[in-house]
Amino acid sequence: MITYVVGDLLKSPARVLVNTVNTVGVMGKGIAKDFKVIYPEMFSQYQNLCEKELFHVGQLWLYKTPQKWILNFPTKKHWRSKSKIEYIEAGLEKFVNTYMEKGITSIAFPMLGCGNGGLDWENEVRPLMEKYLKNLPIDIYIHLYRKDPFEPEYRNINKIKNWLRSEPESLAFVEVWEDIQNLVRQNDSYFTLNNKIGFTVSIISHPEEGLGIKTQGRIVHIYKSQLVALWQHIRSFGFVIPSSMPSGMEKYTPFIIAILHHLPYLKPVIISTQYQEMNKESIGLQYIPVNHTKNLNVEEVYLDESTN
């Protein structure tokens, strides 16, 4: 299934991140340049493959680390050239035929061949990506080149590098509930992110433990058991979208997001499984796990056989 996301691909919860490359060994612009900075060992091996003419359009090279896997996807031959739609199709066809044997269960794609590549997203690339990817039984995120209203324009690439090369901590709900209670005690007044509806929130103990939300003359209860289900979903999938909220919580999504996005490990994100619904109303949450940094020099690397 495809989910469209406005946000930094490098922060995706997907196990595999797609890096669009050429076949002459240059990563000089765009997201490829970021991957070069974050994974210099990968760049050296990629450059070596290209210089030996072992990496071509229609092939995919999977570079594995203990945390993330990087799928290097050629969208052009020379870095000075524009991308070609037939190169995109060749790579997508290869992916569909090999993702299962490579053990890929979740993956984040950019808009292949767009931006510096010069291809038409709406009329060429999106229809092609949907054709090949929409029916695959894995989690597929396509990150759109749009300004993220919830992120600063400046990107701290070193911070992202440390995060990508560390072991995220899987928070238990008991810790999350503690954080929520502390948050509400410090501030009980909030506004929804989309239409700026004001509301107050309090900790309740009857009829069940949870949150009491008061807005526009009515009181809504969000119970702790519902928040547990929500947290388990976010922790498992990395995202929650309004349509995937636990049963009974859907209509309260704007209020829940307005509160929870203040936690340091959750951020609001524009996200939808329907491309035409990608607007300021389709706000979900993304999990940005807390890190335990490991030795950044120790890394397992596997060369994908598809380059042979």
HURA-V735975 format. One record per helix or strand of 3 or more residues. SS is the DSSP state (H for helix, E for strand). FROM is the first residue (numbers start at 1). LEN is the number of residues. Records with the same first field share a line. If there is no record, write none. Layout:
# HURA-V735975
SS=FROM-LEN  FROM-LEN
This chain:
# HURA-V735975
E=2-5  16-6  60-5  69-6  106-4  139-6  166-4  189-3  198-7  210-6  218-6  266-7  283-5  290-4
H=9-3  30-9  40-12  85-14  115-3  121-13  157-8  173-14  224-14  242-3  250-11  275-3  305-3
